Amino acid sequence: MNCTEARELLSIYRELKNDQANATALELHLEHCSLCSRELHHYHLVGQRLHALPSIEPSATAYTRLMQALAKEHMRFLERSSSSDIATPVPDFLEPYLREYHQQATSISTLTAFSSADTHPLPVLNLPPQRRRTAHRPQLAVLGLVATFLMVVMAGGLTSLLLLAKTNQNVPTTGSFNQAQVQQPSQVTTATYTTTTDYSHIVSAIADRHYIYYTAYSNGTIRWMLEQMDIKTRISTPLLTGTNLGTLILLGSANDQLLWLQLDTPKMVSHKHSGSHPTDVQERTWKLYALALPTDGVTNAVKNPIQLLQGTFVADKVPSWVYTPIQGISFAQNALLMAWLDGNGLSHLTRYTFVQQAHTDTTEIATVGDGHILTSPTSTLDGTSLYWAEEWLTADNVLHSNVWSQQTVVVPAQHGKWITQSQTSTFLLRDDEMSFHPQVVTDTLFLLSTNGTWTANTSNTPSPVQATTTVTAMARLTPMATASANMTANTAGPSTLTVTNRVDPMIYLPQIDALVRGTLRAFSTNNSVELKLPLDGNSDGLVAAPQGGNRFLLWQSSNNRVNMFDAQAQLPVNIGATAITQDAKFLAVNGDTAVWFAPAQTDNVGNQSADNGPTITFQMFNWPSKAA
């Protein structure tokens, strides 16, 4: 059975199963065809969502309003009908509403009054005809009104044509972002914040509308600290009771929780394998912490962080191109979604649920091994649609990636009392082995595709480019890795792309998937339909390093510029060619903010302040600039 024959039977697959018909050929085809299996899953998903819709109950006044409408229509019928039709008896159920309508009517025709009256026939009244009075207006006044009306119509038409020509907007079609009105791209307003600190070597930072959180180490003896800078007062406050000797890397914040990774100093451990001599293997213990954040915008007293997870990163148990135990995090409602590696090299996708500043529930979503890793977890805001990537490296040094999805829908019980139930299904969303970095923003799933066949702008179609990512040798697990501040991707293509990472790569080496470049694609999380992105000319071609916020997506284009798209307003956003410079040590998106640190603003040792010591300078923006 081919795909065409199978898809003709998919819509009646449930009926075939219920009638116990011979569906063996179709089932065998579904076991080996991922496209038809995904099509069948979409059929089931639509059916489940239809069954989950609540039943519609009529309002208490629906019957009365219906009878009143029927009475009004019957009175109109009497006015239009002949005398024989009028003699037809009125239905008993309608008579009270006819009387009510008759009492409320301000004027009725003579025929209607006669048909509904209880008196004898009235004599015919011959009323003298009345001449209709016409208002005389000066001829010039009439011509002036007509001319004014025509000018208004013409001005409106010209204005619409000018707006359409200037914005070059097309009428939305199926599978397009629906723009309600013609708008111009918005402009990002960046801000600069300078603070005094004893820890001037900045490694990672994230921000919200009140604070910038950052990790840094001091000169001389390596001492690490997690600090919080108030963007109003520009004062930095330590968030830990003491300094730390391990590397601290901020991962994100949401749901009043600040999350970071602590990497202890690497050490060599002797491992003995069966049938061989002991060998020294590099190991590094790590811990994952969460700290409760203030909910009122006011700094609280320092609290003890909660340890969510701990483990050991063993070099010979993980793929040679993997450098960190944490492969990505995402927040949804009161839960944390995290991809991580255990001490045996297995990759896990786990959900942690926070209740009263502590995780109380842990759910395993997926697990893989044999050189595959799970990465880039993301989800819709309600947590019902999860997405993540599965990456692996083949013998030809090419990195591959598929995107998985888990969907949870609420369905009613089939029998008995109404009981709310949920059904969860996990399936391979994209199995082309070229889909990287899934990011959900509002109701849109963004990803990078390395097949180079998607057209970003119909007015400027790029030529197809096969963009594959190869591995570059890097130092692994060293306390201070000697790597350039910006990693350059070794990929096929017409241009060289410089990537600015979320964390200073001299301290925390990025994964090789950070160097992947491809075309930016968008899909609806409701029905997986691909959407055409209304991007500007600066966003064409191959891009890399997408980062999703609450309502916007950032990425780095082939001309080494940072671009932005507002997924809620469905418009590109102008950041400015020089707002985020290429020498930035890191660039991190978190919620509604983006923050970065450039050596041009502050060097590694900080600028000396006459009063308090070294100072550092961050740059950031909030989006939108004001609460929507």
TIVEX-358691 format. One record per residue (C-alpha): x, y, z. Coordinates in steps of 0.2 Angstrom, whole numbers, padded with zeros to 4 digits, always signed. Layout:
N
XYZ ...
END
This chain:
628
+0000+0000+0000 +0007+0017-0005 +0005+0034+0004 -0009+0040-0007 -0020+0024-0004 -0016+0025+0015 -0021+0043+0017 -0038+0039+0008 -0041+0027+0022 -0035+0037+0037 -0051+0048+0038 -0061+0032+0040 -0048+0022+0050 -0058+0023+0066 -0074+0016+0057 -0063+0002+0049 -0057-0003+0067 -0075-0002+0074 -0082-0013+0060 -0068-0025+0062 -0064-0024+0043 -0048-0029+0036 -0036-0015+0040 -0020-0025+0041 -0012-0017+0026 -0015+0000+0032 -0008-0004+0049 +0008-0012+0042 +0010+0004+0031 +0008+0015+0047 +0022+0006+0056 +0034+0010+0043 +0028+0027+0036 +0031+0042+0049 +0022+0054+0037 +0006+0044+0037 +0008+0040+0056 +0009+0059+0060 -0006+0062+0049 -0016+0049+0058 -0010+0057+0075 -0017+0074+0069 -0034+0066+0065 -0034+0059+0083 -0029+0075+0090 -0043+0085+0081 -0056+0072+0087 -0050+0073+0105 -0051+0092+0105 -0068+0092+0097 -0074+0080+0111 -0066+0091+0124 -0077+0106+0119 -0090+0109+0133 -0109+0107+0128 -0119+0123+0125 -0134+0125+0136 -0147+0138+0130 -0150+0153+0142 -0165+0154+0153 -0172+0168+0142 -0170+0159+0126 -0188+0152+0125 -0196+0169+0129 -0185+0178+0116 -0190+0165+0103 -0208+0167+0106 -0207+0186+0106 -0198+0184+0089 -0212+0173+0082 -0226+0184+0088 -0217+0199+0079 -0216+0189+0063 -0234+0183+0064 -0240+0201+0066 -0230+0205+0050 -0238+0190+0042 -0255+0197+0046 -0250+0214+0038 -0245+0206+0022 -0258+0192+0020 -0276+0192+0013 -0292+0191+0023 -0293+0172+0021 -0276+0170+0028 -0280+0182+0042 -0295+0171+0047 -0283+0156+0051 -0283+0154+0070 -0268+0159+0080 -0259+0145+0090 -0263+0145+0108 -0245+0145+0113 -0242+0161+0104 -0257+0171+0109 -0250+0178+0125 -0235+0184+0116 -0246+0192+0102 -0256+0202+0115 -0239+0208+0123 -0232+0213+0107 -0248+0222+0103 -0248+0232+0119 -0230+0237+0116 -0231+0242+0098 -0232+0261+0096 -0241+0261+0079 -0249+0247+0069 -0258+0247+0052 -0277+0248+0051 -0277+0230+0045 -0267+0224+0060 -0278+0233+0072 -0294+0226+0064 -0288+0208+0065 -0283+0209+0083 -0297+0221+0090 -0312+0214+0100 -0324+0227+0094 -0336+0228+0079 -0329+0234+0062 -0325+0252+0061 -0331+0264+0047 -0320+0268+0033 -0312+0285+0036 -0308+0295+0020 -0294+0307+0025 -0289+0321+0013 -0273+0318+0004 -0258+0328+0011 -0245+0336+0000 -0227+0331+0005 -0217+0346+0010 -0199+0347+0002 -0185+0357+0010 -0177+0369-0002 -0158+0370-0001 -0148+0382-0011 -0140+0374-0026 -0122+0379-0021 -0124+0371-0004 -0129+0354-0012 -0114+0355-0024 -0103+0359-0009 -0109+0343+0001 -0106+0332-0014 -0089+0339-0017 -0084+0336+0002 -0090+0318+0001 -0080+0314-0014 -0064+0322-0007 -0066+0312+0009 -0068+0295-0001 -0053+0300-0013 -0042+0304+0002 -0045+0288+0011 -0041+0278-0005 -0025+0287-0008 -0020+0285+0010 -0023+0266+0010 -0013+0264-0007 +0002+0274+0000 +0002+0263+0016 +0002+0247+0006 +0015+0253-0006 +0027+0259+0009 +0025+0243+0019 +0024+0231+0004 +0011+0220+0014 +0002+0206+0005 -0015+0200+0010 -0014+0186+0022 -0018+0169+0016 -0019+0152+0024 -0003+0148+0033 +0002+0166+0035 +0003+0177+0050 -0013+0187+0051 -0009+0205+0052 -0025+0215+0057 -0018+0231+0051 -0004+0239+0042 +0010+0243+0054 +0028+0248+0053 +0042+0238+0062 +0045+0244+0080 +0061+0251+0086 +0070+0243+0101 +0076+0256+0114 +0092+0250+0123 +0098+0255+0140 +0115+0255+0148 +0118+0251+0167 +0134+0253+0176 +0137+0246+0194 +0151+0244+0206 +0157+0226+0211 +0171+0216+0218 +0168+0203+0205 +0173+0211+0189 +0175+0196+0177 +0157+0194+0171 +0153+0176+0164 +0134+0175+0163 +0119+0187+0166 +0100+0187+0164 +0088+0201+0167 +0070+0206+0171 +0061+0222+0172 +0068+0226+0190 +0085+0218+0191 +0100+0211+0181 +0107+0195+0189 +0125+0190+0185 +0139+0178+0189 +0157+0184+0190 +0173+0180+0198 +0186+0191+0206 +0205+0194+0203 +0219+0184+0211 +0211+0170+0220 +0196+0164+0210 +0181+0167+0220 +0164+0166+0212 +0148+0176+0217 +0130+0177+0211 +0124+0196+0212 +0109+0206+0209 +0109+0223+0202 +0095+0235+0204 +0092+0244+0188 +0085+0259+0197 +0099+0262+0210 +0113+0253+0200 +0118+0245+0216 +0124+0226+0216 +0120+0215+0230 +0127+0197+0233 +0113+0183+0233 +0124+0170+0241 +0130+0170+0259 +0148+0166+0254 +0159+0165+0239 +0161+0149+0229 +0176+0141+0221 +0166+0132+0208 +0160+0140+0191 +0143+0148+0192 +0132+0149+0176 +0115+0157+0176 +0102+0147+0165 +0086+0158+0167 +0072+0164+0178 +0054+0163+0179 +0039+0159+0191 +0049+0168+0204 +0063+0157+0203 +0082+0160+0198 +0091+0145+0191 +0109+0142+0189 +0122+0128+0187 +0137+0126+0198 +0152+0116+0191 +0165+0111+0203 +0184+0110+0198 +0188+0095+0186 +0198+0081+0193 +0206+0065+0186 +0199+0049+0192 +0206+0032+0189 +0194+0020+0180 +0197+0002+0177 +0188-0006+0163 +0186-0025+0161 +0201-0033+0153 +0211-0017+0152 +0223-0007+0163 +0216+0008+0174 +0215+0024+0165 +0213+0042+0171 +0197+0049+0166 +0192+0067+0169 +0176+0070+0180 +0167+0085+0186 +0153+0086+0199 +0139+0098+0196 +0124+0105+0205 +0108+0114+0199 +0101+0127+0211 +0085+0137+0212 +0083+0153+0222 +0066+0161+0226 +0065+0179+0219 +0055+0194+0226 +0038+0195+0219 +0035+0214+0223 +0050+0221+0215 +0058+0224+0232 +0075+0215+0237 +0072+0202+0250 +0084+0196+0263 +0096+0183+0256 +0088+0165+0256 +0096+0148+0255 +0095+0141+0237 +0086+0124+0234 +0096+0111+0226 +0086+0103+0212 +0098+0090+0205 +0116+0085+0206 +0127+0073+0196 +0144+0069+0189 +0150+0073+0171 +0161+0059+0166 +0171+0063+0150 +0172+0045+0143 +0153+0042+0146 +0147+0056+0135 +0149+0060+0116 +0166+0068+0113 +0157+0084+0106 +0147+0087+0122 +0154+0098+0135 +0141+0102+0148 +0128+0091+0158 +0114+0104+0155 +0108+0104+0137 +0094+0117+0140 +0079+0123+0151 +0062+0130+0148 +0049+0137+0160 +0030+0134+0158 +0017+0139+0172 +0024+0132+0188 +0036+0120+0180 +0054+0118+0174 +0058+0108+0159 +0076+0103+0158 +0087+0092+0147 +0102+0085+0156 +0115+0070+0156 +0118+0058+0170 +0134+0050+0176 +0132+0035+0164 +0130+0047+0149 +0111+0044+0147 +0102+0060+0141 +0085+0064+0150 +0071+0076+0148 +0063+0080+0165 +0049+0091+0171 +0050+0098+0189 +0035+0106+0196 +0037+0120+0209 +0025+0123+0223 +0028+0135+0237 +0046+0138+0231 +0051+0120+0231 +0049+0106+0217 +0037+0093+0223 +0035+0083+0207 +0047+0076+0195 +0041+0068+0178 +0052+0059+0166 +0047+0065+0148 +0061+0056+0137 +0077+0047+0139 +0090+0042+0125 +0108+0035+0124 +0120+0027+0111 +0128+0044+0107 +0111+0054+0106 +0107+0068+0117 +0091+0078+0120 +0092+0097+0120 +0083+0113+0117 +0067+0110+0127 +0053+0122+0125 +0034+0123+0128 +0019+0133+0126 +0014+0144+0141 +0001+0132+0148 +0013+0117+0146 +0001+0107+0136 +0013+0106+0121 +0031+0102+0123 +0045+0101+0110 +0063+0096+0111 +0077+0091+0099 +0087+0075+0098 +0104+0077+0091 +0118+0065+0086 +0134+0065+0076 +0138+0053+0062 +0154+0045+0057 +0156+0059+0043 +0157+0072+0057 +0140+0079+0052 +0128+0084+0066 +0110+0079+0064 +0094+0083+0073 +0075+0079+0074 +0062+0088+0084 +0050+0078+0095 +0033+0084+0103 +0022+0079+0117 +0004+0085+0117 -0008+0084+0131 -0027+0087+0128 -0042+0086+0140 -0056+0074+0134 -0072+0070+0143 -0075+0052+0150 -0084+0040+0137 -0096+0033+0150 -0103+0037+0167 -0102+0054+0175 -0093+0069+0168 -0075+0067+0173 -0061+0078+0166 -0047+0067+0159 -0031+0071+0149 -0023+0061+0136 -0004+0063+0132 +0004+0057+0116 +0023+0059+0111 +0028+0058+0093 +0042+0063+0081 +0037+0080+0074 +0051+0082+0061 +0061+0067+0056 +0072+0076+0042 +0087+0075+0053 +0090+0094+0049 +0079+0103+0062 +0088+0112+0076 +0084+0123+0090 +0065+0123+0093 +0059+0138+0102 +0041+0142+0106 +0035+0160+0107 +0017+0163+0111 +0008+0151+0099 +0022+0149+0086 +0036+0136+0085 +0052+0142+0077 +0067+0131+0072 +0082+0131+0061 +0081+0120+0045 +0098+0116+0037 +0090+0110+0021 +0090+0127+0013 +0074+0125+0004 +0062+0137+0013 +0060+0154+0006 +0061+0168+0019 +0055+0182+0008 +0045+0180-0008 +0052+0196-0016 +0070+0190-0013 +0072+0172-0015 +0089+0165-0009 +0097+0151-0019 +0096+0134-0010 +0111+0130+0000 +0115+0114+0009 +0121+0119+0026 +0129+0106+0036 +0138+0108+0052 +0155+0100+0055 +0164+0098+0072 +0179+0109+0077 +0191+0102+0090 +0189+0111+0106 +0196+0110+0124 +0185+0100+0135 +0182+0102+0154 +0196+0114+0158 +0193+0127+0171 +0198+0141+0160 +0196+0135+0142 +0206+0145+0129 +0193+0149+0116 +0189+0164+0107 +0175+0175+0113 +0165+0172+0097 +0164+0155+0090 +0165+0154+0071 +0155+0141+0062 +0164+0130+0050 +0149+0127+0038 +0146+0126+0019 +0139+0143+0013 +0143+0159+0005 +0147+0169+0021 +0155+0167+0038 +0144+0168+0053 +0150+0174+0070 +0140+0168+0084 +0138+0177+0101 +0134+0164+0114 +0123+0165+0130 +0138+0163+0141 +0156+0168+0140 +0164+0154+0130 +0181+0157+0137 +0174+0149+0153 +0159+0139+0148 +0162+0130+0131 +0146+0130+0120 +0139+0115+0111 +0143+0113+0093 +0125+0115+0089 +0127+0133+0093 +0137+0135+0077 +0123+0127+0066 +0116+0139+0053 +0100+0137+0043 +0084+0145+0037 +0072+0151+0050 +0055+0142+0049 +0039+0145+0059 +0024+0133+0063 +0008+0135+0072 +0008+0125+0089 -0011+0123+0086 -0011+0113+0070 +0008+0112+0065 +0004+0122+0049 +0020+0131+0043 +0018+0150+0043 +0026+0163+0031 +0037+0175+0041 +0035+0193+0036 +0053+0197+0039 +0063+0212+0033 +0078+0211+0021 +0091+0210+0035 +0084+0193+0040 +0086+0184+0023 +0098+0169+0021 +0106+0158+0034 +0104+0162+0052 +0110+0155+0069 +0108+0155+0088 +0089+0158+0090 +0083+0163+0107 +0065+0165+0112 +0057+0176+0125 +0040+0178+0131 +0034+0186+0115 +0049+0189+0103 +0063+0179+0095 +0081+0185+0093 +0093+0177+0081 +0110+0181+0072 +0109+0183+0053 +0122+0179+0040 +0128+0197+0040 +0133+0196+0058 +0118+0206+0064 +0106+0202+0078 +0088+0202+0071 +0071+0201+0081 +0053+0196+0077 +0038+0200+0088 +0028+0185+0087 +0013+0193+0096 +0012+0208+0085 +0018+0197+0070 +0031+0210+0064 +0049+0212+0063 +0058+0223+0076 +0072+0235+0072 +0086+0233+0084 +0099+0244+0075 +0115+0239+0066 +0126+0245+0081 +0115+0241+0096 +0123+0224+0099 +0141+0224+0094 +0150+0209+0087 +0163+0209+0101 +0149+0206+0115 +0155+0192+0126 +0138+0185+0128 +0119+0189+0124 +0105+0181+0134 +0086+0182+0132 +0075+0179+0147 +0057+0183+0147 +0054+0200+0141 +0072+0206+0142 +0089+0204+0133 +0105+0208+0141 +0123+0208+0135 +0141+0213+0140 +0153+0220+0128 +0172+0222+0132 +0171+0239+0123 +0160+0245+0138 +0171+0237+0151 +0187+0227+0150 +0190+0211+0160 +0197+0220+0175 +0184+0233+0176 +0186+0252+0176 +0192+0259+0192 +0180+0270+0202 +0188+0283+0213 +0176+0279+0227 +0171+0261+0227 +0182+0251+0216 +0179+0242+0199 +0164+0245+0189 +0156+0235+0175 +0143+0240+0162 +0128+0230+0155 +0117+0234+0140 +0099+0228+0139 +0082+0231+0133 +0064+0226+0139 +0051+0221+0126 +0038+0229+0125 +0046+0245+0132 +0030+0247+0142 +0018+0234+0149 +0006+0229+0136 
END
